[in-house]
Amino acid sequence: MTPGIKQISKVDMALRSDCYHIVDQTRPGEAMHLYNNLREDVETRGHILFVFYGISAPLGFIKGQVSKIKNEAKVDYLFVDKKYQCTGIGTLLLKEYEKYCLQKGVNNILLYSAPTIQAYRFYSNNGYVMLNENRLMAKKFNLRSR
Ligand SMILES: CC(C)(COP(=O)(O)OP(=O)(O)OC[C@H]1O[C@@H](n2cnc3c(N)ncnc32)[C@H](O)[C@@H]1OP(=O)(O)O)[C@@H](O)C(=O)NCCC(=O)NCCS
């Protein structure tokens, strides 16, 4: 397996299981939901999935929805394996997703931050601004300056 980020359009059982275990470390309730929906989200609903592969297994992933019509993208899930957090993988995944959105002409990205200092600090460091008390955060790119 070549390490790095790949965009995934077919979600096999092994990947579903790996993503499940990454999420299960921090959010067990959501992990089951993700396990059941990831394949359909990507293969049927057109959600966007990028996975960061280590040498032998996925170490993190980001899943989102990009609407060119609304000029709006959402981040639904961004999770990094606990053992590899704070090593830059989350930032690489987020930047790859942002790049994808911009290539599609979408410059407005929204997400709900987890209720943790870790998540809030991570998104703030990456330029996201808190919009309301429900932890909705947003980042707007200037398309011309990039
Ligand atoms: C939030 C998350 C995606 C960040 O990914 P990451 O690969 O760990 O982050 P990076 O290494 O790219 O960036 C590190 C930055 O993230 C934040 N961060 C990561 N882990 C942290 C921790 N344990 N405590 C505080 N801040 C933390 C900090 O801002 C840190 O920057 P700093 O070291 O300069 O303060 C990852 O830690 C994670 O999966 N957390 C659990 C799930 C989660 O909360 N996901 C977001 C759901 S909306």
The ligand as an SDF file (V2000), in Angstrom:
LIG
                    3D

 48 50  0  0  0  0  0  0  0  0999 V2000
   -9.6480   16.7970   15.3010 C   0  0  0  0  0  0  0  0  0  0  0  0
   -8.7690   15.8800   14.4650 C   0  0  0  0  0  0  0  0  0  0  0  0
   -9.4920   15.5010   13.1840 C   0  0  0  0  0  0  0  0  0  0  0  0
   -7.4860   16.6360   14.1150 C   0  0  0  0  0  0  0  0  0  0  0  0
   -6.6360   15.8160   13.3330 O   0  0  0  0  0  0  0  0  0  0  0  0
   -5.0810   15.6800   13.7230 P   0  0  0  0  0  0  0  0  0  0  0  0
   -4.4480   14.8660   12.6650 O   0  0  0  0  0  0  0  0  0  0  0  0
   -4.9690   15.1960   15.1130 O   0  0  0  0  0  0  0  0  0  0  0  0
   -4.6110   17.2010   13.6640 O   0  0  0  0  0  0  0  0  0  0  0  0
   -3.2680   17.7970   13.0510 P   0  0  0  0  0  0  0  0  0  0  0  0
   -2.1030   17.0280   13.5350 O   0  0  0  0  0  0  0  0  0  0  0  0
   -3.4040   17.9650   11.5630 O   0  0  0  0  0  0  0  0  0  0  0  0
   -3.3070   19.2410   13.6800 O   0  0  0  0  0  0  0  0  0  0  0  0
   -2.9680   19.3940   15.0190 C   0  0  0  0  0  0  0  0  0  0  0  0
   -3.8540   20.4600   15.6080 C   0  0  0  0  0  0  0  0  0  0  0  0
   -5.1360   19.8970   15.9410 O   0  0  0  0  0  0  0  0  0  0  0  0
   -5.4940   20.2960   17.2580 C   0  0  0  0  0  0  0  0  0  0  0  0
   -5.3730   19.1120   18.1140 N   0  0  0  0  0  0  0  0  0  0  0  0
   -5.1850   17.8350   17.7070 C   0  0  0  0  0  0  0  0  0  0  0  0
   -5.1690   17.0060   18.7660 N   0  0  0  0  0  0  0  0  0  0  0  0
   -5.3190   17.7640   19.8540 C   0  0  0  0  0  0  0  0  0  0  0  0
   -5.4000   17.4990   21.2530 C   0  0  0  0  0  0  0  0  0  0  0  0
   -5.3140   16.2350   21.7250 N   0  0  0  0  0  0  0  0  0  0  0  0
   -5.5830   18.5350   22.1000 N   0  0  0  0  0  0  0  0  0  0  0  0
   -5.6840   19.7850   21.6250 C   0  0  0  0  0  0  0  0  0  0  0  0
   -5.6290   20.1180   20.3230 N   0  0  0  0  0  0  0  0  0  0  0  0
   -5.4530   19.1210   19.4500 C   0  0  0  0  0  0  0  0  0  0  0  0
   -4.5360   21.3800   17.6240 C   0  0  0  0  0  0  0  0  0  0  0  0
   -5.0490   22.5830   17.0770 O   0  0  0  0  0  0  0  0  0  0  0  0
   -3.2700   20.9880   16.8870 C   0  0  0  0  0  0  0  0  0  0  0  0
   -2.4500   22.0780   16.5560 O   0  0  0  0  0  0  0  0  0  0  0  0
   -1.3320   22.5430   17.5970 P   0  0  0  0  0  0  0  0  0  0  0  0
   -0.5650   21.3000   17.9320 O   0  0  0  0  0  0  0  0  0  0  0  0
   -0.5610   23.5720   16.8490 O   0  0  0  0  0  0  0  0  0  0  0  0
   -2.1080   23.0980   18.7540 O   0  0  0  0  0  0  0  0  0  0  0  0
   -8.3460   14.5790   15.2100 C   0  0  0  0  0  0  0  0  0  0  0  0
   -7.6270   14.9290   16.3560 O   0  0  0  0  0  0  0  0  0  0  0  0
   -9.5060   13.6730   15.5690 C   0  0  0  0  0  0  0  0  0  0  0  0
   -9.8110   12.7580   14.8300 O   0  0  0  0  0  0  0  0  0  0  0  0
  -10.1190   13.9120   16.7310 N   0  0  0  0  0  0  0  0  0  0  0  0
  -11.2240   13.0860   17.1930 C   0  0  0  0  0  0  0  0  0  0  0  0
  -12.4420   13.1980   16.3140 C   0  0  0  0  0  0  0  0  0  0  0  0
  -12.9080   14.6250   16.1090 C   0  0  0  0  0  0  0  0  0  0  0  0
  -13.0800   15.4020   17.0440 O   0  0  0  0  0  0  0  0  0  0  0  0
  -13.1560   14.9580   14.8310 N   0  0  0  0  0  0  0  0  0  0  0  0
  -13.7220   16.2080   14.4330 C   0  0  0  0  0  0  0  0  0  0  0  0
  -15.1500   15.9680   14.3780 C   0  0  0  0  0  0  0  0  0  0  0  0
  -16.0200   17.3730   13.8230 S   0  0  0  0  0  0  0  0  0  0  0  0
  1  2  1  0
  2  3  1  0
  2  4  1  0
  2 36  1  0
  4  5  1  0
  5  6  1  0
  6  7  2  0
  6  8  1  0
  6  9  1  0
  9 10  1  0
 10 11  2  0
 10 12  1  0
 10 13  1  0
 13 14  1  0
 14 15  1  0
 15 16  1  0
 15 30  1  0
 16 17  1  0
 17 18  1  0
 17 28  1  0
 18 19  1  0
 18 27  1  0
 19 20  2  0
 20 21  1  0
 21 22  1  0
 21 27  2  0
 22 23  1  0
 22 24  2  0
 24 25  1  0
 25 26  2  0
 26 27  1  0
 28 29  1  0
 28 30  1  0
 30 31  1  0
 31 32  1  0
 32 33  2  0
 32 34  1  0
 32 35  1  0
 36 37  1  0
 36 38  1  0
 38 39  2  0
 38 40  1  0
 40 41  1  0
 41 42  1  0
 42 43  1  0
 43 44  2  0
 43 45  1  0
 45 46  1  0
 46 47  1  0
 47 48  1  0
M  END
$$$$
